[in-house]
Amino acid sequence: MNASDALNEIAVRETAANPMSVSEQRALANSVDATTGNSTLLL
């Protein structure tokens, strides 16, 4: 997953009034491929 997809996932959950927990955000951050595009955006 790239950072853009991860940010979109966070935004979708926020828009649905179901924000991610800290542990869910950590798991999502760990799934981001740091070699893909601007992945530092998530960090």
PDB file of N, H, CA, C and O in Angstrom:
ATOM      1  N   MET A   1       0.855  -1.174   0.000  1.00  0.00           N
ATOM      2  CA  MET A   1       0.000   0.000   0.000  1.00  0.00           C
ATOM      3  C   MET A   1       0.900   1.235   0.000  1.00  0.00           C
ATOM      4  O   MET A   1       1.935   1.260   0.666  1.00  0.00           O
ATOM      5  N   ASN A   2       0.496   2.254  -0.751  1.00  0.00           N
ATOM      6  H   ASN A   2      -0.345   2.234  -1.292  1.00  0.00           H
ATOM      7  CA  ASN A   2       1.268   3.494  -0.722  1.00  0.00           C
ATOM      8  C   ASN A   2       0.629   4.480   0.266  1.00  0.00           C
ATOM      9  O   ASN A   2      -0.463   4.237   0.781  1.00  0.00           O
ATOM     10  N   ALA A   3       1.311   5.568   0.515  1.00  0.00           N
ATOM     11  H   ALA A   3       2.197   5.765   0.097  1.00  0.00           H
ATOM     12  CA  ALA A   3       0.844   6.532   1.520  1.00  0.00           C
ATOM     13  C   ALA A   3      -0.484   7.167   1.125  1.00  0.00           C
ATOM     14  O   ALA A   3      -1.326   7.432   1.984  1.00  0.00           O
ATOM     15  N   SER A   4      -0.673   7.410  -0.151  1.00  0.00           N
ATOM     16  H   SER A   4       0.011   7.196  -0.848  1.00  0.00           H
ATOM     17  CA  SER A   4      -1.925   8.021  -0.607  1.00  0.00           C
ATOM     18  C   SER A   4      -3.117   7.122  -0.287  1.00  0.00           C
ATOM     19  O   SER A   4      -4.152   7.595   0.180  1.00  0.00           O
ATOM     20  N   ASP A   5      -2.964   5.834  -0.541  1.00  0.00           N
ATOM     21  H   ASP A   5      -2.122   5.450  -0.921  1.00  0.00           H
ATOM     22  CA  ASP A   5      -4.040   4.886  -0.217  1.00  0.00           C
ATOM     23  C   ASP A   5      -4.300   4.847   1.284  1.00  0.00           C
ATOM     24  O   ASP A   5      -5.448   4.769   1.721  1.00  0.00           O
ATOM     25  N   ALA A   6      -3.234   4.901   2.063  1.00  0.00           N
ATOM     26  H   ALA A   6      -2.301   4.964   1.707  1.00  0.00           H
ATOM     27  CA  ALA A   6      -3.385   4.873   3.519  1.00  0.00           C
ATOM     28  C   ALA A   6      -4.118   6.115   4.015  1.00  0.00           C
ATOM     29  O   ALA A   6      -4.996   6.023   4.873  1.00  0.00           O
ATOM     30  N   LEU A   7      -3.758   7.269   3.476  1.00  0.00           N
ATOM     31  H   LEU A   7      -3.046   7.344   2.778  1.00  0.00           H
ATOM     32  CA  LEU A   7      -4.438   8.501   3.871  1.00  0.00           C
ATOM     33  C   LEU A   7      -5.903   8.478   3.453  1.00  0.00           C
ATOM     34  O   LEU A   7      -6.768   8.965   4.180  1.00  0.00           O
ATOM     35  N   ASN A   8      -6.176   7.916   2.291  1.00  0.00           N
ATOM     36  H   ASN A   8      -5.473   7.520   1.700  1.00  0.00           H
ATOM     37  CA  ASN A   8      -7.566   7.783   1.845  1.00  0.00           C
ATOM     38  C   ASN A   8      -8.356   6.890   2.789  1.00  0.00           C
ATOM     39  O   ASN A   8      -9.512   7.179   3.100  1.00  0.00           O
ATOM     40  N   GLU A   9      -7.743   5.815   3.244  1.00  0.00           N
ATOM     41  H   GLU A   9      -6.804   5.580   2.992  1.00  0.00           H
ATOM     42  CA  GLU A   9      -8.408   4.905   4.180  1.00  0.00           C
ATOM     43  C   GLU A   9      -8.753   5.627   5.480  1.00  0.00           C
ATOM     44  O   GLU A   9      -9.845   5.448   6.021  1.00  0.00           O
ATOM     45  N   ILE A  10      -7.827   6.440   5.982  1.00  0.00           N
ATOM     46  H   ILE A  10      -6.940   6.585   5.543  1.00  0.00           H
ATOM     47  CA  ILE A  10      -8.077   7.215   7.203  1.00  0.00           C
ATOM     48  C   ILE A  10      -9.221   8.197   6.971  1.00  0.00           C
ATOM     49  O   ILE A  10     -10.109   8.331   7.813  1.00  0.00           O
ATOM     50  N   ALA A  11      -9.201   8.885   5.828  1.00  0.00           N
ATOM     51  H   ALA A  11      -8.479   8.777   5.144  1.00  0.00           H
ATOM     52  CA  ALA A  11     -10.234   9.875   5.519  1.00  0.00           C
ATOM     53  C   ALA A  11     -11.611   9.235   5.388  1.00  0.00           C
ATOM     54  O   ALA A  11     -12.603   9.792   5.858  1.00  0.00           O
ATOM     55  N   VAL A  12     -11.677   8.079   4.757  1.00  0.00           N
ATOM     56  H   VAL A  12     -10.871   7.627   4.374  1.00  0.00           H
ATOM     57  CA  VAL A  12     -12.961   7.384   4.599  1.00  0.00           C
ATOM     58  C   VAL A  12     -13.541   7.035   5.958  1.00  0.00           C
ATOM     59  O   VAL A  12     -14.734   7.219   6.197  1.00  0.00           O
ATOM     60  N   ARG A  13     -12.704   6.536   6.836  1.00  0.00           N
ATOM     61  H   ARG A  13     -11.734   6.386   6.641  1.00  0.00           H
ATOM     62  CA  ARG A  13     -13.188   6.168   8.168  1.00  0.00           C
ATOM     63  C   ARG A  13     -13.639   7.404   8.945  1.00  0.00           C
ATOM     64  O   ARG A  13     -14.643   7.363   9.656  1.00  0.00           O
ATOM     65  N   GLU A  14     -12.902   8.492   8.809  1.00  0.00           N
ATOM     66  H   GLU A  14     -12.087   8.525   8.232  1.00  0.00           H
ATOM     67  CA  GLU A  14     -13.257   9.736   9.504  1.00  0.00           C
ATOM     68  C   GLU A  14     -14.587  10.274   8.978  1.00  0.00           C
ATOM     69  O   GLU A  14     -15.441  10.694   9.759  1.00  0.00           O
ATOM     70  N   THR A  15     -14.760  10.261   7.663  1.00  0.00           N
ATOM     71  H   THR A  15     -14.067   9.919   7.029  1.00  0.00           H
ATOM     72  CA  THR A  15     -15.996  10.738   7.042  1.00  0.00           C
ATOM     73  C   THR A  15     -17.195   9.901   7.473  1.00  0.00           C
ATOM     74  O   THR A  15     -18.306  10.417   7.598  1.00  0.00           O
ATOM     75  N   ALA A  16     -16.970   8.628   7.696  1.00  0.00           N
ATOM     76  H   ALA A  16     -16.068   8.209   7.594  1.00  0.00           H
ATOM     77  CA  ALA A  16     -18.048   7.720   8.110  1.00  0.00           C
ATOM     78  C   ALA A  16     -18.303   7.789   9.613  1.00  0.00           C
ATOM     79  O   ALA A  16     -19.055   6.980  10.155  1.00  0.00           O
ATOM     80  N   ALA A  17     -17.679   8.751  10.282  1.00  0.00           N
ATOM     81  H   ALA A  17     -17.068   9.408   9.842  1.00  0.00           H
ATOM     82  CA  ALA A  17     -17.816   8.919  11.738  1.00  0.00           C
ATOM     83  C   ALA A  17     -17.393   7.656  12.484  1.00  0.00           C
ATOM     84  O   ALA A  17     -17.960   7.303  13.518  1.00  0.00           O
ATOM     85  N   ASN A  18     -16.383   6.988  11.934  1.00  0.00           N
ATOM     86  H   ASN A  18     -15.922   7.275  11.094  1.00  0.00           H
ATOM     87  CA  ASN A  18     -15.841   5.783  12.543  1.00  0.00           C
ATOM     88  C   ASN A  18     -14.313   5.861  12.478  1.00  0.00           C
ATOM     89  O   ASN A  18     -13.674   5.060  11.797  1.00  0.00           O
ATOM     90  N   PRO A  19     -13.730   6.842  13.198  1.00  0.00           N
ATOM     91  CA  PRO A  19     -12.285   7.047  13.091  1.00  0.00           C
ATOM     92  C   PRO A  19     -11.492   5.829  13.570  1.00  0.00           C
ATOM     93  O   PRO A  19     -11.948   5.058  14.415  1.00  0.00           O
ATOM     94  N   MET A  20     -10.313   5.684  13.012  1.00  0.00           N
ATOM     95  H   MET A  20      -9.943   6.310  12.325  1.00  0.00           H
ATOM     96  CA  MET A  20      -9.444   4.565  13.375  1.00  0.00           C
ATOM     97  C   MET A  20      -8.875   4.761  14.772  1.00  0.00           C
ATOM     98  O   MET A  20      -8.595   5.880  15.200  1.00  0.00           O
ATOM     99  N   SER A  21      -8.715   3.665  15.455  1.00  0.00           N
ATOM    100  H   SER A  21      -8.943   2.755  15.107  1.00  0.00           H
ATOM    101  CA  SER A  21      -8.053   3.705  16.757  1.00  0.00           C
ATOM    102  C   SER A  21      -6.554   3.873  16.524  1.00  0.00           C
ATOM    103  O   SER A  21      -6.071   3.722  15.402  1.00  0.00           O
ATOM    104  N   VAL A  22      -5.834   4.181  17.578  1.00  0.00           N
ATOM    105  H   VAL A  22      -6.227   4.304  18.489  1.00  0.00           H
ATOM    106  CA  VAL A  22      -4.384   4.338  17.469  1.00  0.00           C
ATOM    107  C   VAL A  22      -3.755   3.038  16.981  1.00  0.00           C
ATOM    108  O   VAL A  22      -2.865   3.064  16.131  1.00  0.00           O
ATOM    109  N   SER A  23      -4.203   1.914  17.502  1.00  0.00           N
ATOM    110  H   SER A  23      -4.926   1.893  18.193  1.00  0.00           H
ATOM    111  CA  SER A  23      -3.617   0.634  17.083  1.00  0.00           C
ATOM    112  C   SER A  23      -3.912   0.346  15.611  1.00  0.00           C
ATOM    113  O   SER A  23      -3.065  -0.209  14.910  1.00  0.00           O
ATOM    114  N   GLU A  24      -5.102   0.717  15.135  1.00  0.00           N
ATOM    115  H   GLU A  24      -5.790   1.168  15.704  1.00  0.00           H
ATOM    116  CA  GLU A  24      -5.419   0.535  13.716  1.00  0.00           C
ATOM    117  C   GLU A  24      -4.538   1.432  12.849  1.00  0.00           C
ATOM    118  O   GLU A  24      -4.085   1.018  11.781  1.00  0.00           O
ATOM    119  N   GLN A  25      -4.296   2.658  13.307  1.00  0.00           N
ATOM    120  H   GLN A  25      -4.664   2.994  14.174  1.00  0.00           H
ATOM    121  CA  GLN A  25      -3.443   3.563  12.543  1.00  0.00           C
ATOM    122  C   GLN A  25      -2.008   3.064  12.515  1.00  0.00           C
ATOM    123  O   GLN A  25      -1.331   3.180  11.494  1.00  0.00           O
ATOM    124  N   ARG A  26      -1.541   2.513  13.621  1.00  0.00           N
ATOM    125  H   ARG A  26      -2.091   2.419  14.451  1.00  0.00           H
ATOM    126  CA  ARG A  26      -0.182   1.945  13.645  1.00  0.00           C
ATOM    127  C   ARG A  26      -0.070   0.781  12.673  1.00  0.00           C
ATOM    128  O   ARG A  26       0.909   0.679  11.934  1.00  0.00           O
ATOM    129  N   ALA A  27      -1.066  -0.095  12.671  1.00  0.00           N
ATOM    130  H   ALA A  27      -1.861  -0.013  13.272  1.00  0.00           H
ATOM    131  CA  ALA A  27      -1.050  -1.235  11.752  1.00  0.00           C
ATOM    132  C   ALA A  27      -1.068  -0.751  10.306  1.00  0.00           C
ATOM    133  O   ALA A  27      -0.370  -1.302   9.454  1.00  0.00           O
ATOM    134  N   LEU A  28      -1.859   0.268  10.033  1.00  0.00           N
ATOM    135  H   LEU A  28      -2.426   0.715  10.724  1.00  0.00           H
ATOM    136  CA  LEU A  28      -1.923   0.831   8.690  1.00  0.00           C
ATOM    137  C   LEU A  28      -0.571   1.430   8.300  1.00  0.00           C
ATOM    138  O   LEU A  28      -0.088   1.209   7.190  1.00  0.00           O
ATOM    139  N   ALA A  29       0.031   2.181   9.208  1.00  0.00           N
ATOM    140  H   ALA A  29      -0.361   2.361  10.110  1.00  0.00           H
ATOM    141  CA  ALA A  29       1.334   2.790   8.934  1.00  0.00           C
ATOM    142  C   ALA A  29       2.387   1.720   8.657  1.00  0.00           C
ATOM    143  O   ALA A  29       3.252   1.901   7.799  1.00  0.00           O
ATOM    144  N   ASN A  30       2.313   0.615   9.379  1.00  0.00           N
ATOM    145  H   ASN A  30       1.611   0.468  10.076  1.00  0.00           H
ATOM    146  CA  ASN A  30       3.276  -0.467   9.173  1.00  0.00           C
ATOM    147  C   ASN A  30       3.081  -1.174   7.841  1.00  0.00           C
ATOM    148  O   ASN A  30       3.992  -1.845   7.358  1.00  0.00           O
ATOM    149  N   SER A  31       1.909  -1.030   7.244  1.00  0.00           N
ATOM    150  H   SER A  31       1.168  -0.485   7.636  1.00  0.00           H
ATOM    151  CA  SER A  31       1.646  -1.692   5.964  1.00  0.00           C
ATOM    152  C   SER A  31       2.041  -0.830   4.768  1.00  0.00           C
ATOM    153  O   SER A  31       1.983  -1.290   3.627  1.00  0.00           O
ATOM    154  N   VAL A  32       2.442   0.416   5.020  1.00  0.00           N
ATOM    155  H   VAL A  32       2.489   0.789   5.946  1.00  0.00           H
ATOM    156  CA  VAL A  32       2.815   1.315   3.929  1.00  0.00           C
ATOM    157  C   VAL A  32       4.207   0.957   3.424  1.00  0.00           C
ATOM    158  O   VAL A  32       5.140   0.788   4.210  1.00  0.00           O
ATOM    159  N   ASP A  33       4.336   0.844   2.121  1.00  0.00           N
ATOM    160  H   ASP A  33       3.579   0.980   1.483  1.00  0.00           H
ATOM    161  CA  ASP A  33       5.626   0.580   1.486  1.00  0.00           C
ATOM    162  C   ASP A  33       6.371   1.902   1.360  1.00  0.00           C
ATOM    163  O   ASP A  33       6.005   2.751   0.547  1.00  0.00           O
ATOM    164  N   ALA A  34       7.408   2.075   2.158  1.00  0.00           N
ATOM    165  H   ALA A  34       7.705   1.385   2.818  1.00  0.00           H
ATOM    166  CA  ALA A  34       8.141   3.342   2.197  1.00  0.00           C
ATOM    167  C   ALA A  34       8.898   3.625   0.907  1.00  0.00           C
ATOM    168  O   ALA A  34       9.388   4.738   0.714  1.00  0.00           O
ATOM    169  N   THR A  35       9.001   2.656   0.035  1.00  0.00           N
ATOM    170  H   THR A  35       8.603   1.752   0.191  1.00  0.00           H
ATOM    171  CA  THR A  35       9.709   2.877  -1.230  1.00  0.00           C
ATOM    172  C   THR A  35       8.778   3.363  -2.327  1.00  0.00           C
ATOM    173  O   THR A  35       9.223   3.613  -3.448  1.00  0.00           O
ATOM    174  N   THR A  36       7.487   3.501  -2.023  1.00  0.00           N
ATOM    175  H   THR A  36       7.126   3.298  -1.113  1.00  0.00           H
ATOM    176  CA  THR A  36       6.493   3.881  -3.029  1.00  0.00           C
ATOM    177  C   THR A  36       6.087   5.336  -2.880  1.00  0.00           C
ATOM    178  O   THR A  36       5.451   5.698  -1.890  1.00  0.00           O
ATOM    179  N   GLY A  37       6.434   6.163  -3.827  1.00  0.00           N
ATOM    180  H   GLY A  37       6.951   5.868  -4.631  1.00  0.00           H
ATOM    181  CA  GLY A  37       5.976   7.554  -3.857  1.00  0.00           C
ATOM    182  C   GLY A  37       6.336   8.342  -2.618  1.00  0.00           C
ATOM    183  O   GLY A  37       7.426   8.185  -2.066  1.00  0.00           O
ATOM    184  N   ASN A  38       5.423   9.189  -2.182  1.00  0.00           N
ATOM    185  H   ASN A  38       4.538   9.316  -2.630  1.00  0.00           H
ATOM    186  CA  ASN A  38       5.643  10.061  -1.036  1.00  0.00           C
ATOM    187  C   ASN A  38       5.125   9.420   0.244  1.00  0.00           C
ATOM    188  O   ASN A  38       4.256   9.980   0.912  1.00  0.00           O
ATOM    189  N   SER A  39       5.644   8.272   0.582  1.00  0.00           N
ATOM    190  H   SER A  39       6.350   7.817   0.039  1.00  0.00           H
ATOM    191  CA  SER A  39       5.158   7.540   1.744  1.00  0.00           C
ATOM    192  C   SER A  39       5.461   8.250   3.052  1.00  0.00           C
ATOM    193  O   SER A  39       4.858   7.926   4.075  1.00  0.00           O
ATOM    194  N   THR A  40       6.376   9.206   3.046  1.00  0.00           N
ATOM    195  H   THR A  40       6.866   9.469   2.215  1.00  0.00           H
ATOM    196  CA  THR A  40       6.674   9.936   4.270  1.00  0.00           C
ATOM    197  C   THR A  40       5.505  10.797   4.719  1.00  0.00           C
ATOM    198  O   THR A  40       5.496  11.266   5.857  1.00  0.00           O
ATOM    199  N   LEU A  41       4.518  11.018   3.857  1.00  0.00           N
ATOM    200  H   LEU A  41       4.525  10.637   2.932  1.00  0.00           H
ATOM    201  CA  LEU A  41       3.339  11.790   4.248  1.00  0.00           C
ATOM    202  C   LEU A  41       2.631  11.171   5.443  1.00  0.00           C
ATOM    203  O   LEU A  41       2.144  11.887   6.318  1.00  0.00           O
ATOM    204  N   LEU A  42       2.572   9.847   5.486  1.00  0.00           N
ATOM    205  H   LEU A  42       2.968   9.265   4.775  1.00  0.00           H
ATOM    206  CA  LEU A  42       1.878   9.164   6.563  1.00  0.00           C
ATOM    207  C   LEU A  42       2.677   9.235   7.855  1.00  0.00           C
ATOM    208  O   LEU A  42       2.105   9.311   8.942  1.00  0.00           O
ATOM    209  N   LEU A  43       3.977   9.211   7.739  1.00  0.00           N
ATOM    210  H   LEU A  43       4.442   9.150   6.855  1.00  0.00           H
ATOM    211  CA  LEU A  43       4.827   9.216   8.920  1.00  0.00           C
ATOM    212  C   LEU A  43       4.733  10.546   9.623  1.00  0.00           C
ATOM    213  O   LEU A  43       5.382  10.749  10.650  1.00  0.00           O
TER     214      LEU A  43
END
